């Protein structure tokens, strides 16, 4: 079973590093004494019900708490494209845990109990979404199996094909789902028609993106340096040095920026200028 990221030859070598296999030594999260808690992060989110941080990884879902990050469900599953759609409601994709009697890939799966249990929604055995976004009632997914951006207006139960592109991550304007960004070789490409068409890439070579509820777009480059854009990805400004290490995931929420790299999971409360470790 292939549980690694797919790599297209159109990507530059630096992007290839960001897409490398999930469980290499430099992708471990944890401390030298305690050993890694999990390998390779694929998504981050904050549950609006209680502000808990969730980490979707190669080894299942984890939640933050007084004792750090602890298992939260889907043990052993390679959770990809994770996003929080509402209080206690999460969407993901990826691959079954070893020994699971489930099709591979999982297609779109949903949890309505904070990650404890998951139910197949659509495209089971057909699609591995490497990125998922929810904006104004629409779900967008980057189908890494077919290099295809898909969109759904009914919670992911049915899908419309949008554009074919070699992307690593996508971001959607939470206030206007017609505005979509994607990280590709050469920079960031943008769409003003819901991902039906994209323009040529511009700006810095970013790996991961997140469109915050404050209207700003945040990005991590290949060294996990933070960039921001206040004009929908037209221009970018470097914010700070960033948490460092190979980038793995990025999510902007109401009052924080969450970032995962090969060196850990981090939180910034000043827009990406400084970070503190969650693990």
N, C-alpha and C positions, 0 to 999 in steps of 0.2 A: 504494500500500500504506500503510495507516495504522499507523505505528510509534509513536504517542503514547498516553499514558494516556487511558482513557475517563473521562468525567466525567458524573455523574448530577446532575440539577437539584436533588435533595434535599440536596446538600452545600452547606454554608455557603461563602461566597466564600473564606475563608481556607483551607479544605480544598481548594478549587479550585486555589489556588496550588501546593499540594503535589502536585497531580495534573497540573500543566501539562506541556506538551510537553517531550520529553526533551532536545532539543539546543539550547536557548536559551543565550545568552551567560552567564547567571548560573548555568548548570548545568555549566559546564566545570570539570574537575579538572586541576590542574597549576600551573605557574608562569608568570608573565608573560614571562620570557625564553625558556623552553623551549616554551611553548605547551601547550595541553591534551593530556594523554595519552589521555583518553577523555571522552565526554560522558555525564553522568547515570548514577548508580549505582542499581542495582535490587536488589542483595543483597550480603551479606557473610558470610564464614564462615572457620573455622579447621579445617584438616585435622588430625584427631587423630594421623595417622601421623607428622607431623613438626612440627606447630605453625605451618605456613605459612598466612598470611592470603590469602584469595582474594576478589576483587572482581568481581562480575558487573555488567556495564555495558551501555549502549546500543551499545557497539562491541566486545563480546566479553568474554572472561574474562581477568583479570589476576591475577598472584601477586606476593607481596612477596618481597624478597630484598635482597642487599647493594647492588644498584643501584636500589632502590626498587621500584615496581610495573612489571612487564614482562608482555607478552602470554603467555597460558597456554593458548590454544585458542579455538575458535569465533569466529575472526576475523570481525568485521563483523556478527555476529549481535546482535540486541537481546535479551539474556538477561534474562528476567523471573523473579520468584518463586524465586530461587536458594536452595538449602539443601544442606548437606553431610550426607549420610545415614550416612556411615561413612568409614573410611580409604580415600582415593582414589575414593570413590563420591559423586557429586553428582547432584542433581535440579534441573531448571530448566524454563522454558517460554519463550514470547516469539515472536519473528519471525525469519525467515531473513535472512541477509546479502544485500545486493544481488547479483543474479546467481546465487544458490543455486537449484537445482532442487528446492525443498522446498515443501510446502503451508504456507500462512499462515492461522492461527497454527500454531505448532509442536506444540500440545498439551503433554503431558509428555514430556520427553526425559531421558536418563540417561547419565552418563559413569562408567565404571569404571576409568579410567586417568588420574585427576587432571585431567580437563578436556580432554585432547588430542583425543579423539573422542567423539561423542555418538550415541546410538541412540534412535529413537522408541519410546515405551512405550505410549502410549494417547492417544485424543482428538485425533489428528493432523488438522490442518485444521479443528478444531472449537472448541478452547478455548485461551484465553490466561490462564494462572494468574498473577495479580499477586502472590500470596503463597503460599509452600509451607512446611509445617512437618512434621517427623517426631518422633513421640513414642511411646515404648513399642511400636514396631513398626507404628504406624498413620501414614499420610500424610494430611495435611489440605491442601487447596488452595482458595484463593479464586478462583473462576472469574469474572474480570472481564467476560468476554463475556456471561455470563448473570446476573450479580449473584448468584452462588450459591456457598454453601459446600459443598464435596464432601469425602468421606472415603473412604479406601481401606485395606483390611487386607492387601493382597497386593502392596505396593510400588508401587501406582499403576497396576496392570494393569486393574483394574476399580474402579468408583467407586459410592458411594451418595450420593444427593442429601440434603443436610441442610437448611439454612435459606436463604431468599432475603433478602438484605440489601445495603444500600449501604455497603460498607466500603472502607477504604484498606489496612488491615493486620490480620493475625490473630496470635495467640500461643496456644500450647497448653502446658499443664502437662506437662513431660517425664516426671513421675512418675505422672500421671493424665490420660489423654487425654479423659476426660469433661469436663474443665475447659478451656473455650475462651474467649478474649477477642477482641474486634474493636474497632477504632477506627472510629467513625461520627460523623456530625454530632451534636454535643451531648455528646460524651465517649466513654467506653468502655462497651461492652455486654458482658455476660458470660453464659455458658451453663454449666450443670452436667450436661448430658446429651449431651455430645459434639457440640454445635452443632445439635441438633434444634430447640431453642428458645432465644431470647435475651431477657433482661430489658431494661428501659429504660436508656438511657445515663446514666452518672453520672461524677463526677470531672472532671478538667481536660480541655480539648480537646487530645487527643494525636493525632499523625499516625502514628507507628510504635511498635511494641511488640516486646519479646522477653522470654520467660519463661526465666530462667536456671536452670542446674542446681542452684544454691544455693537455689532456691525463691522467690527474689525476681523480681518483674516490673519491667522497666525500660521507660520510655517517653520519647519525644522530642515536645515540643510544636511548635507551628508556627514557633517561633524557635530550635528545637533545644536548648531548655532540658531538662535531664534530670530526670525524676521516677521515684520507685521506689515499689513497693507490696510489703509483706510479708504481705499477707492476700489474695492472689489477685485484686487489683484492686478491693477494697472501699474502701480508703482509699489516698491518695497523698501523698507528701512530695516537695517540691522538693529536689534534691540539690545542684546547683550551677548556675552560669551556662550550662554546656554549651558545645559548640564553636562555636555561632553559625552563621548562614546557613540557607537553606531546607533542611529535613530531606529525606533521600533514602532512608536505610536504617539499621537498628539490629539488632545481634546480640550477645547475651550468651553467653559461653563460660566455661569453667571458671575462668580466672584473669584475664579481661579483658572489657571492654565495647567493641565496635567500633561506630563511628558514621560515616555519610557524610552530608555536607551539600553545599550549593552551593560551599562554600569548600575542600573537601578531604575526605580520609578520615582518621579519627582513632582512637586507641586510648586507653582509660583503664584503669589498673591499680588504681584506688581507688574503684571502683563509680560512676564518673561525676562525681566531684568535680572532677578535672582531666583534661585530654586532651593528648596529643602527636600531632603529625601523622605519618601514614604516607607521605603524598605531599607 
